[in-house]
Amino acid sequence: MLQKSSNPISSKQVKPSEEELSFPREEALQLYKELFLTRWAETRIRQEYGKDEMKTPVHLGVGGEAIPIGVCHTLPAGTAAFGTYRNHSLYLALTGDVDGFFAELYGKLTGPGKGKSGSMHLCNPEKGLMATSAVVATTLPVAVGMALAHRYQDKSSPVVAFFGDGALEEGVFWESLNFASLHRLKILFVCEDNGLAIHTPTSHRQGFRSIPEAVSGFRCQVASGDGSDVVGVVQKARELLQRMESDGMPGFLHLTYYRFLEHVGPNEDFDKGYRRRPTPEELERLDPLLRYEKLLRRNGFSEGDLRAVQDEVQQRVDRAVQAARSAPFPGREELLTDLFS
């Protein structure tokens, strides 16, 4: 049965015609490169996954790329980030490590987790991505702990924690938000809200009227927006970080988006009956890549400009896939290394 009440298709979002491009040309193209990189990387995953060489489950983020890319675009140097199992865009936005990304998905020694982390636990602490986890909400208290450590260490950089709307149904979310608000920690909570927990809509899971309303009772700055609009995400994140800086309170950024593919795996799942396929008109609004391309064209960027970025990214990703497929697997000696518990 289609659950329209919780489907981002029916939510009120800014129309593409109302968006404005306020970035310099080079910055605008860099943002496009990051968007296209994560989209093409996941396109290649979908192309390769059926060959059964990637043994890791994959939770693809098609439709939600603008949220981590837009937020990370605003983060100051030294920011520590935590994420979920739907983490490909976050990893690539923070690290730019395409080679390591594919090596990890193929389970190879050259991956950031030496092939032992797979898709759901990607991390690269040297580049700021401290941890991602397949267990809902489990990185939130760790992120709060790091923000508390920063307080003791007199570090000025914030901590950012990405999580899905399902995390609000875990007690540890409210404990983490409460502690951060009570102690005025410099942490930005980013809720990536696709209105679904696997197949279950928000209306069947949450007893509060809205996420921003539920959170607004805490001593933190709250903002919400359309996660399909990368320009709007950048603007919302920048404004919220400025407010956090001025009043010393944590921030909560709630961004909606539409998950185009199944919960886990490379396929569409509109035939399952719990939601409908977007119309072409809805697709223009819900697809952050198509939406941003349309905005760039309206602001004087040519097809040649976009094609140059696409060609560069496609070649880079294709080389990374080939390198990953030919890289060595970890040896038996790696089985018990890098264990901390």
N, C-alpha and C positions, 0 to 999 in steps of 0.2 A: 504494500500500500504506500502511495506517495505521501510523504509528510511535508506538505508545503510550508507549514508554520515555522519549521526550523531550517528550511533550505535557503542558503544564501542567495539563490536565484531571486527569491521574492523579497529580500531585504532592501532597504533604502540605501542606495549607494550613489556616489557622485557620477554623473554621466560623463563619458569621455569628452564631449564637446565643451564641458565646463572646466577642464583641466588646463593649466598653463605650465609652460616649461620655463623655469627660472634659473636653469643651470648654464654656465658657460659651455661652449661647444665641446671642449675636450672632456669635461666632466659628464656631460650628457651621453657622449659616446662610450665612456668608461662604464657608466651605469648600464648601458645597453649591452656591452660586452659581458658584464657579469650576469645579466639576465639570460642572454643567449647561451652562455657557457653552461649554466646549470640545466637549461632546457635541453641543449644538445647532448650533454653528458647523460641525462636520463633517457633521451631518445636512443642513444647507443646502448644503454643498458637494456632497453626494451627489445632492441634488435638482436642483442647477443644472448639474452637470458635463456631463451629456448634451447640453446646449445648445451646447457647444463654444465658449463665450465665455472660459472659463478655459483657456489654452493650456499651462499648466504641469502636469507630472506631479504627482500628489498621493499621498503615503504617509500614509494616515489612521491615527490612533492609537486607534481605538475598542477599548476593553478595557485600554489602558495609561495612561489619563488620570491615574489616582491617583498615579502615580510622580512626574512632574514637578510636579504640583500639590501633593502632600504634601511633597516635598522643598523646593520654593520657599516653601511656607508657613512653613518654619522658618529660612530664610536671613536673616542680618542685613543691614541696609542696606549698600549698597556692594559686595555680592557680585557678582563677574563670573562669568557662566555660558557654557558652550559646549555645543553639541548636535549632533544628527544630522539627516538628512533627514526623519525622522519627528518633526517639531518643533512641530507646531501647538499642542499643549497647553503646551509649554514657553514658546513665544512669548506666548500669551495669559496664562499664569500670571504671567510676569515683567512684562509691559507693560500688560495690560488694554486694549491698542490694537486694538479690534475693527475700527474703520474702516480703519486702515492695513493690517491683516491681509488683509481682503478686497480692498482696492485692489491689494495686491501680487499676490494670486492672479489678479486680472483683468488684471494687467500694466499698471496705471495709474500715472500720474505721482505721485499722492498716496500711493503705498505707501512703506514705509520704504526700499526699494531702488529707488524711482522706477520700479517695474514691471520692473526688470531682474534681480531676484533670483529671483522666483518662489517656489514653496512650499519648495524644497529648501535655499535659502540665506537664509532669513529671519534678520534680525538687527536689533538696536536697541541699540547700545552705550550710549546715554544712559540706558536703562532697565536695563542690566546684561547683556543678551544680546549677547555680543561676536561670536559667529559660529556658524553651523551649516553643515554640509557634506554633499554627496551622496556623498563618497568615504569609505569606511569607515575610521574611526580617525584621520583626518587632523587633527581638532581637538585630539586629546589632547596632542601635544607643544606645541601653541600654548598650551593651558591650563597646562601645566607651566611653560612659559616665563613666563607672566604671574604664576604663583605665585612663581617665582624673582625676578621684578621686584619683586613686593610685599615680598619679604624685603629687598631692597636699599633699597627706599623706606620701610621700617618701617611698612608698612600692616598693620593687624590683621585686615582682612576676608579671608575665605577665597575660594578659587576653586572652582567646581564644574564637573565635566565629565560630561555624560550620553553614554552610548554603548550600543550593543546587544551581545548576547553574541557576535556575529560578530567584533567588534573584538579579541577575545582570540586570534583566529587571525592577527593581524597583529603582526609583530615590534615595530612602534613602540609597541604597547600595553605590552609588557614593558619596553621601554627607558624609557618614560615613567614607569611604576610604579617601576622600579628607581631612576631618578634622583630622583624625588620622595621615596622612602623613604630613600635615601642622604643627601639633603640636608634631610630633615625639613621638607618644604614643607607649607604650609597649604592643601592641596587635597583636595577630596572627589570621589572617583571613584564615579559612580553607574551601575551596569550594569543596563540595562533588558532583562531576559532573557525573550524569548518562545519560546525553544527552537527557533527556526527561522532559517535564513539563506535567505530567499526560500521555498523548499520543502524545504530539507534540514535534517533534525533534528540536534540536538547530537551524538547518538551516532555520526553519520556524519562529524563534523567535528573533534571534540575528543578528544585522547588522554588527557587527565587525567580523574580520576574525578568531580570537581565543581569549579565555579568558586571558591567560597569556600575549598576545600581547597588549590587551586592557588595562590591569592593569599596564603594565610595564612603562607607561608614568608617573606614580605617584612616589613620593619619598618614595619607600618602597622596601624591598627585596622580590623578586619573585622566586618561585620554582614550578616545576610541576613534576608529576610522575604517576605511575600506582597504583591506589588504591586497586587493587586486590592482591598486593604483600605486605604482612604485614612487612616483613623485609625491603623492600624498603621504606615503609611509615615511619618506625622508623628512618631510616637513613636520609631521606629527612627532617623530622621534627627536628631531632637533629641538622643537619647542618644549617637549617634556623634559629632556635633559637640561635645558636652560632653567626651567622651573625647579627641577631637583637641585641644581647648583645654587640657586638663589635662596631657597628656603631650607635646604638640608634635609629634605624628606625623600623617602623612596618613591619610585614611580611605578605605575601600572598602565601598560599600553595594550588595549584590546583591539585586535584587528581581525575582521572577518575575511574569509576567502572560500572558494569553491574547490573541493577536491575532485579532480577530473577522473582519476583512476580508482581502482579497487583499494581497499584498506592496505592490503599487502599483496604485492605481485605486480607484474607489468601490464595488466590488461584493464580494459574498461569493464564495468559491471552493471550497466544500465538495465540489462536483461533480468536482474535480480528482483526488480519491482519495488524497491524501497525509495527510489527517486527517479526522476525523468532526465532524459538527455536535454541539455540546453539547446535552445533555438539558435540559429546563426546570429541573431541580434543580441541575444544574451551572451553568446560566446565572445563577442567583441568587448563586452563589459567585464566579463569574468576571467578572461585570459590575460594575465598581466603582460605577457610578451606582445601579443597582438595589439593590446591597448597602448603600450608604450611606443610600438612601431608607428601606429597611427598618429600619435602625438608628435613624434619626431618628424614625420612627413609634413604635418601641418606647420611645423616650425622651420622648414627649409632644408631638411636633410633629404638627400637624394637616395634613390634605390642603390646607386653605386656606393654611397657611404655605408649603408646597411650591409650590402653584399660583401664589402671589404672586411667588415667585422666578422660576418658569418664564415667567410672562407678561412680567415685566420683561426677562429675558434674550432671549426670542424677539423682542420688539419692537426691542430694541437690535440684534440680529443682522440682522433684516429691514431695518432702516434702513441698516445698513452695506452690505448687499448692493446695495440700490438706489443708494446713493451711489457705490459702486464701479462699478456698471454705467454710470453717467452721467458719471463722472470722465474727464478727458482722458488719452489715451495720451501717453507721452513723445515729444517731437519728435526729429527727426533729429539735432539738435545734442547730444542726450544720449548718442549712440551711443558716444562716446569719452571721456565724463566718468567720474569716480570710478574710474579705473584706476590701479593701483599697481604693476603689474609688466608 
